[in-house]
């Protein structure tokens, strides 16, 4: 079926990302995008410039590592300031509530509106956070309220203070930057310096307290340490006297060296024994075959005597072979040569036996040496273990003496340092740069924010346009007809530009208007497509329909009739008996007789057909609106009437009702063997057109093609037609 609507998924596939189409949509709606972008930008600009300027003051603090004394306070209390954790700890102290509390109280920040007032949004958030269900769900704590110790204004000031404070260490240095932001540049400077000074004071106070506590502790325990040292020394002397020892230092080292030497010798003896044992096993295995097989062993093959005998044997064998070529076996020289060879072989075998016996003796000697060393090692271990108890007791007593002595001396030194208040002068934090009053605000960066807001406004507007255009799923171009409908597109008819021609519906004058060359040329192009399509057919009837009302089918059928009238004798029939409009478009009185008069009242045809001279065509209006339009169109009388017109006219144009509204068009399509579907550009949804085409297929009504009407033309196309159309 030519031009029918195929029912498959491939033809209905919709391309999700079509950049060219999206660009066209953005270009078409540029005014809306510009308006939205401007409104969004102005709103954001008003909000940005309504915000107060924020100034940032920066103070730089040096936090030094402390130099260790013989015994520092930090060693007494377990704090090592040489580790990187110390620096990180000081950063945490700078950010702590303790420092914040000192600054808040010193500067009386609870009286400043910047730190205590809460905006409407914050109040709402606090109210929501006070709901128990929200606390359990989000795992958040409510904003603190007034307590016996602190007021609500204090909590607000503390929260605001922490949000405005920024502590940043300078990489690869011991410097720390203290930044504070405020709408008042002087206040920002004051607070930044106050934070640094509060940390220095707190560090000094903490060191002073630690020093005082350590001094008290050292003084109270120095006598106990002295007494403990005396007792440990006395216990060591008593042990040496009791055991009859002067000093056992070094004895364990001597024993250890002897054990190590014996262990080394034992390992060497074991290796020799294993080697000799392995060789003997190999000798036994080879000797079971023949003595000569032992010569494959390196210990035999490398013997100089054996090598000499084997050379002599080879020379004797060679001599015997040479003599055998000249003499018989019983010749004297042959007998002498054989005797010589036998003697050499006997000497070789005897030597092999001697060496084998020697290797067995080596094995026995290796075993004896191993057993002797192992026994000696066991004896040394027994002697070393007997000394262990004495040595352990000695080491214990000596360690007590040494540890008590070192601790006592360290305590004495530290007590002297503490009494001299040396740590009071050891200041580990100081300002390298105090904060100065900033001249320019750091936030908000109004120009940058305005530009960003403008960009986002434009992006949002474009996205909305693309989303809306995508969601509409309307037919816009001939490509959409092919992709979404799978039928032939006969052409695109642009919108009539003159408003007076569109005021009461586009009439036949639009085609004849000299200023609507683009419209008329498009109609001629569609006419050509239809003629080419119907070349080998005798089809004269061309019914125009649409999926839904207000698609422009009546305007299209009228102007296509005018276009065909330039070449053929044409009749246009208004078969939309429910909402007829052709009579009005041609200026024919509504009371004039029409199609219904012929079918129901036997009114003569000539009284009902009106000739339009200007358009050179005949018009058959609908006439009176009947109660039964479908019955009239399906009647035999109407069929005969069409046959009569076919004999009289070259082309019959029929205006039909919408397909999805009523089934009148299907009846007319069966008579004409096809329907031409009109689609309004960028208005008709593809799903509705697909439904209408499917309805045609169900009733075996072919599709003669699809027309896109009321299209918005490009400027270039308009200029081209204005130049070349005629």
Residue, then its C-alpha position, 0 to 999 in steps of 0.5 A: x500500500x503506497x504511503x501507508x502507515x507501517x506499524x513497527x517500532x523502528x519507524x516510531x523511534x524518537x531521537x532523544x538528542x537532536x542538537x540541531x533541533x534544540x538549537x532551532x528551538x532555542x533560536x525560535x524562543x530567543x525572546x523568551x530566553x532573553x526575558x527570562x535571563x534578564x529577569x533572573x539576572x536582575x533578581x539575583x543582582x538585587x539579592x547580591x547587592x542587598x547583601x552587606x560587604x564582608x571584610x576579612x582580616x588576617x593575623x599570622x602566628x608562629x608556633x615553635x616546637x619546644x626545646x627539650x631539657x634534661x627532663x621537661x615538664x612535657x616528659x613528666x606528663x607524657x607530651x612530646x612536642x617534637x612530633x607532628x601531632x603537637x602542631x596539629x593539636x595547637x591548631x585544634x586548640x586555636x579552633x576550640x571553644x575555650x579560645x572562642x569563649x575568651x574572645x567572646x567574653x573579652x570583646x563582649x560579642x554577645x551585645x553585637x547584632x552581627x553575632x546574635x540576630x537570627x534571620x527568618x530562615x535560621x529561626x525556621x531551621x531551629x524550629x524544625x530541629x527542635x522537633x524530636x522526630x526530626x532529631x531522631x531521623x536526621x541525627x541532629x541536635x536542636x539549637x541550644x537554648x538558654x541554660x543556667x550557665x550560658x544564655x541563648x545569645x551566647x550560644x548564638x554568638x559562639x555559633x556565629x563566631x565559629x562560622x566566621x573564623x578560619x584557621x589555616x596552617x601555612x604549608x611546610x612552615x610553623x606559621x598559622x594564619x588566623x582569618x576572621x570575616x565580618x561586615x565591620x573591617x575594624x571588628x574583623x581586625x580586632x577579633x583576628x588579633x584577639x584570637x591569636x593573643x588568647x591562644x598565646x595567653x592560654x598557652x602560657x597559663x597552661x604551661x605555668x600550671x603544668x610547671x607549678x604542678x610538676x615542681x610540687x610533684x618533684x619536691x614531694x618525691x625527690x626524697x623517696x627516689x633517693x631512698x629507693x636508690x640507696x636500697x637498690x645499691x645495697x641489695x646489689x652489694x649483698x647479692x655479690x657478697x653472698x655469691x662470692x662474685x666481684x662482677x659477672x659482666x662479660x661472662x655471658x658474652x664469653x659463653x655466647x662466643x664459645x657456643x657460637x664457635x662450637x655451633x659453627x664447627x658442628x655445622x661444618x662437621x655435619x656437612x662433611x659427614x653428609x657429603x661423605x655419607x652421600x659419596x659412600x651411598x653413590x659408591x655402593x650403588x656404582x660398585x654393584x655395577x662394575x668398578x669402572x662405573x666409579x670413574x663417573x664420580x668426580x672424586x675418582x675421575x679427578x684423581x691424578x693417578x687414575x687419570x695417568x692409568x687411564x691414559x696408559x690404558x688407552x695408549x696400551x689399547x691403541x697399541x694392541x689394536x694397531x698390532x692386531x692389524x699386522x699380527x695374529x693373536x698368538x704372536x709374541x708382540x700381541x701376547x706382550x701387548x695384551x699382558x701390558x693392557x691387563x696389568x694396567x687395568x688391574x692397577x686401575x681397579x686396585x687403585x679404585x678399591x683403595x680410594x673407595x676404602x679411604x672414603x669409607x674411613x673419611x665417613x667414620x672420621x666425620x661421624x666421630x668428629x660430629x659426635x664429639x662436637x655435639x657432646x661438647x656443645x651440650x656440655x657448654x649449654x648446660x654450663x651456660x644454663x647453670x649461670x643463667x639464674x645468677x646472671x638474671x638476678x644480677x641483671x635485675x638488681x643492676x637495672x634497678x640501681x641504674x634506673x633509680x639513679x637516672x631518675x633521681x639525677x633527672x629529678x634533681x636537675x629538673x627540680x633545679x630548673x623548675x625552681x629557677x623558673x626557666x620555662x616561664x621564659x620559654x614562649x612557644x607562640x608569637x605574632x609574626x604579623x598582626x592583622x591590619x584593617x582591610x580596605x576592600x571586601x572579600x565577599x560577595x564578589x558581586x560582578x563575578x556572581x552577577x555574571x554567573x547568575x546571568x549564565x545560569x539564568x540563560x542555561x536554565x531558560x535554554x534547558x526549560x525550552x528544550x524540555x518543553x519542546x521535547x515534551x510536546x512531541x509535535x510534528x515540526x518538519x518533514x523529517x519528523x513525518x518520516x521518523x515519527x509517522x512513517x508516511x510520505x510528506x507531500x510538502x510544507x505549506x507556510x503560514x499566511x503572513x497577512x493578518x487580514x487574510x487569516x482573520x476569518x479563516x484563510x480563503x482562496x484569496x491567499x493563493x492569488x495574493x501577490x505578496x504571498x508568493x511563498x504560500x502560493x509556491x508551496x501550494x504549487x509544490x504540493x500540487x506537483x507532488x500529488x500529480x507525480x504520485x497519481x501519475x499512473x492512476x485515474x484518481x480524481x478525488x482528493x479528500x483532505x482531512x486531519x486528526x483533530x480540528x483547527x489543523x488548517x485542512x479547510x484552508x489547505x483544501x481551498x487553496x489546493x483547489x485554486x492551485x489545481x484550477x490553474x491546470x484543470x477543471x476543479x470542483x471543491x465539495x464541503x463534506x464537513x456536514x457538521x461544521x461547514x465553512x467553505x461557503x463562508x470562505x468563498x463568500x457564498x450565502x449560508x442559506x444557499x443550497x448545497x450538498x444536503x439539498x441535493x441528497x435530501x431534497x432533490x435540488x438540481x445540481x446546477x442550483x447548488x454549485x457556485x462558480x467562482x470566477x476569480x478562482x476559476x473553480x466550482x464550489x459545492x457548499x454543505x448546505x443545511x446541517x443534517x441530523x445524520x451526516x454519516x448516513x448521507x455520505x454512506x448513501x448510494x445517492x452520494x456515491x452516484x453523485x460523485x460518479x457524476x462529478x467525476x465525469x464532469x470535472x478533472x479534479x474533485x477536492x473534498x473537505x472532510x471532518x477530522x478523523x479522530x472526531x467522527x468517521x465521516x472521512x473514512x467513508x469519503x476515503x474509501x470512495x476516493x481510495x485514500x486520504x490526505x492528512x493535514x498536520x499543523x506545524x509545531x502543534x499536532x502531537x505525533x501520537x494523535x496523528x499516529x492514531x488517526x493513521x492507524x484508524x485509516x489502516x484498520x478501515x483499509x483506507x490508504x494514505x495519499x500523504x501528509x501535509x504540514x501547514x502553517x509552518x514558520x519559514x526561514x528568512x532565507x527561504x522567503x528571499x529565495x521564493x521572492x526572487x524566483x517564484x512566479 
